[in-house]
């Protein structure tokens, strides 16, 4: 996967997640396994998404509590960078499977 495609994937995932969440982690796991993705990378991706959702929920609550915006944006930027770094270590095949899955799941 080229750097451009990886960056595109990261931006799509993080920005889309802000508005739309992936299905239940068990469903995501089943679909990625069916596509042939390695369990190790599925677990990493699902764990990342769960932490991201928890952080976004906390940030949303905090923004409401203090009346200040920007916490969610900061988390989106931070997590986009984390996802990019995480996927740089993945084999091309795993990145391609995840990219295809995300295109379908988030559209």
Biotite code that builds the C-alpha atoms (Angstrom):
import biotite.structure as struc

atoms = struc.array([
    struc.Atom([0.000, 0.000, 0.000], chain_id="A", res_id=1, res_name="UNK", atom_name="CA", element="C"),
    struc.Atom([1.441, 3.348, -0.944], chain_id="A", res_id=2, res_name="UNK", atom_name="CA", element="C"),
    struc.Atom([1.967, 6.118, 1.592], chain_id="A", res_id=3, res_name="UNK", atom_name="CA", element="C"),
    struc.Atom([-0.739, 8.114, -0.159], chain_id="A", res_id=4, res_name="UNK", atom_name="CA", element="C"),
    struc.Atom([-3.279, 5.331, 0.212], chain_id="A", res_id=5, res_name="UNK", atom_name="CA", element="C"),
    struc.Atom([-2.301, 4.782, 3.840], chain_id="A", res_id=6, res_name="UNK", atom_name="CA", element="C"),
    struc.Atom([-2.719, 8.471, 4.598], chain_id="A", res_id=7, res_name="UNK", atom_name="CA", element="C"),
    struc.Atom([-6.042, 8.508, 2.748], chain_id="A", res_id=8, res_name="UNK", atom_name="CA", element="C"),
    struc.Atom([-7.229, 5.500, 4.743], chain_id="A", res_id=9, res_name="UNK", atom_name="CA", element="C"),
    struc.Atom([-6.169, 7.073, 8.033], chain_id="A", res_id=10, res_name="UNK", atom_name="CA", element="C"),
    struc.Atom([-7.931, 10.338, 7.274], chain_id="A", res_id=11, res_name="UNK", atom_name="CA", element="C"),
    struc.Atom([-11.117, 8.582, 6.163], chain_id="A", res_id=12, res_name="UNK", atom_name="CA", element="C"),
    struc.Atom([-11.224, 6.315, 9.179], chain_id="A", res_id=13, res_name="UNK", atom_name="CA", element="C"),
    struc.Atom([-10.591, 8.961, 11.793], chain_id="A", res_id=14, res_name="UNK", atom_name="CA", element="C"),
    struc.Atom([-12.824, 11.638, 10.278], chain_id="A", res_id=15, res_name="UNK", atom_name="CA", element="C"),
    struc.Atom([-15.650, 9.203, 9.580], chain_id="A", res_id=16, res_name="UNK", atom_name="CA", element="C"),
    struc.Atom([-15.433, 7.705, 13.038], chain_id="A", res_id=17, res_name="UNK", atom_name="CA", element="C"),
    struc.Atom([-16.139, 11.152, 14.433], chain_id="A", res_id=18, res_name="UNK", atom_name="CA", element="C"),
    struc.Atom([-19.611, 10.941, 12.934], chain_id="A", res_id=19, res_name="UNK", atom_name="CA", element="C"),
    struc.Atom([-20.204, 7.256, 12.316], chain_id="A", res_id=20, res_name="UNK", atom_name="CA", element="C"),
    struc.Atom([-18.990, 4.289, 14.310], chain_id="A", res_id=21, res_name="UNK", atom_name="CA", element="C"),
    struc.Atom([-18.047, 0.867, 13.115], chain_id="A", res_id=22, res_name="UNK", atom_name="CA", element="C"),
    struc.Atom([-20.393, -2.036, 13.881], chain_id="A", res_id=23, res_name="UNK", atom_name="CA", element="C"),
    struc.Atom([-20.107, -4.162, 17.003], chain_id="A", res_id=24, res_name="UNK", atom_name="CA", element="C"),
    struc.Atom([-16.505, -5.368, 17.505], chain_id="A", res_id=25, res_name="UNK", atom_name="CA", element="C"),
    struc.Atom([-17.591, -9.018, 17.196], chain_id="A", res_id=26, res_name="UNK", atom_name="CA", element="C"),
    struc.Atom([-19.096, -8.327, 13.788], chain_id="A", res_id=27, res_name="UNK", atom_name="CA", element="C"),
    struc.Atom([-15.976, -6.425, 12.709], chain_id="A", res_id=28, res_name="UNK", atom_name="CA", element="C"),
    struc.Atom([-13.810, -9.328, 13.865], chain_id="A", res_id=29, res_name="UNK", atom_name="CA", element="C"),
    struc.Atom([-15.932, -11.889, 12.012], chain_id="A", res_id=30, res_name="UNK", atom_name="CA", element="C"),
    struc.Atom([-15.892, -9.903, 8.789], chain_id="A", res_id=31, res_name="UNK", atom_name="CA", element="C"),
    struc.Atom([-12.151, -9.252, 8.883], chain_id="A", res_id=32, res_name="UNK", atom_name="CA", element="C"),
    struc.Atom([-11.453, -12.912, 9.643], chain_id="A", res_id=33, res_name="UNK", atom_name="CA", element="C"),
    struc.Atom([-13.666, -13.941, 6.737], chain_id="A", res_id=34, res_name="UNK", atom_name="CA", element="C"),
    struc.Atom([-11.639, -11.603, 4.521], chain_id="A", res_id=35, res_name="UNK", atom_name="CA", element="C"),
    struc.Atom([-8.468, -13.391, 5.610], chain_id="A", res_id=36, res_name="UNK", atom_name="CA", element="C"),
    struc.Atom([-6.961, -10.859, 7.997], chain_id="A", res_id=37, res_name="UNK", atom_name="CA", element="C"),
    struc.Atom([-4.589, -12.176, 10.677], chain_id="A", res_id=38, res_name="UNK", atom_name="CA", element="C"),
    struc.Atom([-6.033, -12.324, 14.226], chain_id="A", res_id=39, res_name="UNK", atom_name="CA", element="C"),
    struc.Atom([-3.127, -10.307, 15.608], chain_id="A", res_id=40, res_name="UNK", atom_name="CA", element="C"),
    struc.Atom([-3.930, -7.301, 13.417], chain_id="A", res_id=41, res_name="UNK", atom_name="CA", element="C"),
    struc.Atom([-7.676, -7.620, 13.928], chain_id="A", res_id=42, res_name="UNK", atom_name="CA", element="C"),
    struc.Atom([-7.151, -7.418, 17.685], chain_id="A", res_id=43, res_name="UNK", atom_name="CA", element="C"),
    struc.Atom([-4.874, -4.401, 17.368], chain_id="A", res_id=44, res_name="UNK", atom_name="CA", element="C"),
    struc.Atom([-7.396, -2.590, 15.196], chain_id="A", res_id=45, res_name="UNK", atom_name="CA", element="C"),
    struc.Atom([-10.390, -3.393, 17.406], chain_id="A", res_id=46, res_name="UNK", atom_name="CA", element="C"),
    struc.Atom([-8.528, -2.426, 20.587], chain_id="A", res_id=47, res_name="UNK", atom_name="CA", element="C"),
    struc.Atom([-7.526, 0.848, 18.952], chain_id="A", res_id=48, res_name="UNK", atom_name="CA", element="C"),
    struc.Atom([-11.126, 1.587, 17.936], chain_id="A", res_id=49, res_name="UNK", atom_name="CA", element="C"),
    struc.Atom([-12.524, 0.805, 21.389], chain_id="A", res_id=50, res_name="UNK", atom_name="CA", element="C"),
    struc.Atom([-9.984, 3.136, 23.044], chain_id="A", res_id=51, res_name="UNK", atom_name="CA", element="C"),
    struc.Atom([-10.736, 5.802, 20.451], chain_id="A", res_id=52, res_name="UNK", atom_name="CA", element="C"),
    struc.Atom([-14.491, 5.628, 21.095], chain_id="A", res_id=53, res_name="UNK", atom_name="CA", element="C"),
    struc.Atom([-13.966, 5.784, 24.859], chain_id="A", res_id=54, res_name="UNK", atom_name="CA", element="C"),
    struc.Atom([-11.694, 8.818, 24.538], chain_id="A", res_id=55, res_name="UNK", atom_name="CA", element="C"),
    struc.Atom([-14.129, 10.568, 22.184], chain_id="A", res_id=56, res_name="UNK", atom_name="CA", element="C"),
    struc.Atom([-17.037, 9.947, 24.560], chain_id="A", res_id=57, res_name="UNK", atom_name="CA", element="C"),
    struc.Atom([-15.044, 11.340, 27.488], chain_id="A", res_id=58, res_name="UNK", atom_name="CA", element="C"),
    struc.Atom([-14.022, 14.373, 25.446], chain_id="A", res_id=59, res_name="UNK", atom_name="CA", element="C"),
    struc.Atom([-17.612, 15.018, 24.407], chain_id="A", res_id=60, res_name="UNK", atom_name="CA", element="C"),
    struc.Atom([-18.745, 14.886, 28.041], chain_id="A", res_id=61, res_name="UNK", atom_name="CA", element="C"),
    struc.Atom([-15.918, 17.169, 29.112], chain_id="A", res_id=62, res_name="UNK", atom_name="CA", element="C"),
    struc.Atom([-16.705, 19.666, 26.340], chain_id="A", res_id=63, res_name="UNK", atom_name="CA", element="C"),
    struc.Atom([-20.325, 19.788, 27.495], chain_id="A", res_id=64, res_name="UNK", atom_name="CA", element="C"),
    struc.Atom([-19.278, 20.146, 31.118], chain_id="A", res_id=65, res_name="UNK", atom_name="CA", element="C"),
    struc.Atom([-16.815, 23.005, 30.620], chain_id="A", res_id=66, res_name="UNK", atom_name="CA", element="C"),
    struc.Atom([-18.422, 24.533, 27.544], chain_id="A", res_id=67, res_name="UNK", atom_name="CA", element="C"),
    struc.Atom([-15.190, 24.491, 25.594], chain_id="A", res_id=68, res_name="UNK", atom_name="CA", element="C"),
    struc.Atom([-14.721, 22.907, 22.173], chain_id="A", res_id=69, res_name="UNK", atom_name="CA", element="C"),
    struc.Atom([-11.609, 21.346, 20.685], chain_id="A", res_id=70, res_name="UNK", atom_name="CA", element="C"),
    struc.Atom([-11.022, 18.286, 22.856], chain_id="A", res_id=71, res_name="UNK", atom_name="CA", element="C"),
    struc.Atom([-12.560, 15.925, 20.307], chain_id="A", res_id=72, res_name="UNK", atom_name="CA", element="C"),
    struc.Atom([-10.576, 17.530, 17.499], chain_id="A", res_id=73, res_name="UNK", atom_name="CA", element="C"),
    struc.Atom([-7.370, 17.011, 19.463], chain_id="A", res_id=74, res_name="UNK", atom_name="CA", element="C"),
    struc.Atom([-8.218, 13.347, 19.979], chain_id="A", res_id=75, res_name="UNK", atom_name="CA", element="C"),
    struc.Atom([-8.989, 12.919, 16.276], chain_id="A", res_id=76, res_name="UNK", atom_name="CA", element="C"),
    struc.Atom([-5.607, 14.370, 15.344], chain_id="A", res_id=77, res_name="UNK", atom_name="CA", element="C"),
    struc.Atom([-3.777, 12.309, 17.960], chain_id="A", res_id=78, res_name="UNK", atom_name="CA", element="C"),
    struc.Atom([-5.498, 9.081, 16.947], chain_id="A", res_id=79, res_name="UNK", atom_name="CA", element="C"),
    struc.Atom([-4.982, 9.693, 13.242], chain_id="A", res_id=80, res_name="UNK", atom_name="CA", element="C"),
    struc.Atom([-1.255, 9.850, 13.916], chain_id="A", res_id=81, res_name="UNK", atom_name="CA", element="C"),
    struc.Atom([-1.373, 6.751, 16.132], chain_id="A", res_id=82, res_name="UNK", atom_name="CA", element="C"),
    struc.Atom([-3.284, 4.775, 13.506], chain_id="A", res_id=83, res_name="UNK", atom_name="CA", element="C"),
    struc.Atom([-0.862, 5.845, 10.804], chain_id="A", res_id=84, res_name="UNK", atom_name="CA", element="C"),
    struc.Atom([2.135, 4.727, 12.887], chain_id="A", res_id=85, res_name="UNK", atom_name="CA", element="C"),
    struc.Atom([0.455, 1.452, 13.822], chain_id="A", res_id=86, res_name="UNK", atom_name="CA", element="C"),
    struc.Atom([-0.311, 0.580, 10.219], chain_id="A", res_id=87, res_name="UNK", atom_name="CA", element="C"),
    struc.Atom([3.176, 1.417, 9.000], chain_id="A", res_id=88, res_name="UNK", atom_name="CA", element="C"),
    struc.Atom([4.358, -1.747, 10.745], chain_id="A", res_id=89, res_name="UNK", atom_name="CA", element="C"),
    struc.Atom([1.684, -3.948, 9.172], chain_id="A", res_id=90, res_name="UNK", atom_name="CA", element="C"),
    struc.Atom([2.177, -6.193, 6.143], chain_id="A", res_id=91, res_name="UNK", atom_name="CA", element="C"),
    struc.Atom([0.680, -4.850, 2.909], chain_id="A", res_id=92, res_name="UNK", atom_name="CA", element="C"),
    struc.Atom([-1.888, -7.651, 2.778], chain_id="A", res_id=93, res_name="UNK", atom_name="CA", element="C"),
    struc.Atom([-3.317, -6.726, 6.188], chain_id="A", res_id=94, res_name="UNK", atom_name="CA", element="C"),
    struc.Atom([-3.498, -3.030, 5.276], chain_id="A", res_id=95, res_name="UNK", atom_name="CA", element="C"),
    struc.Atom([-5.291, -3.852, 2.035], chain_id="A", res_id=96, res_name="UNK", atom_name="CA", element="C"),
    struc.Atom([-7.845, -6.078, 3.774], chain_id="A", res_id=97, res_name="UNK", atom_name="CA", element="C"),
    struc.Atom([-8.551, -3.411, 6.373], chain_id="A", res_id=98, res_name="UNK", atom_name="CA", element="C"),
    struc.Atom([-8.817, -0.674, 3.737], chain_id="A", res_id=99, res_name="UNK", atom_name="CA", element="C"),
    struc.Atom([-11.354, -2.685, 1.745], chain_id="A", res_id=100, res_name="UNK", atom_name="CA", element="C"),
    struc.Atom([-13.373, -3.479, 4.847], chain_id="A", res_id=101, res_name="UNK", atom_name="CA", element="C"),
    struc.Atom([-13.445, 0.155, 5.994], chain_id="A", res_id=102, res_name="UNK", atom_name="CA", element="C"),
    struc.Atom([-14.529, 1.413, 2.588], chain_id="A", res_id=103, res_name="UNK", atom_name="CA", element="C"),
    struc.Atom([-17.544, -0.905, 2.762], chain_id="A", res_id=104, res_name="UNK", atom_name="CA", element="C"),
    struc.Atom([-18.322, -0.448, 6.459], chain_id="A", res_id=105, res_name="UNK", atom_name="CA", element="C"),
    struc.Atom([-18.162, 3.334, 6.578], chain_id="A", res_id=106, res_name="UNK", atom_name="CA", element="C"),
    struc.Atom([-19.927, 4.185, 3.326], chain_id="A", res_id=107, res_name="UNK", atom_name="CA", element="C"),
])
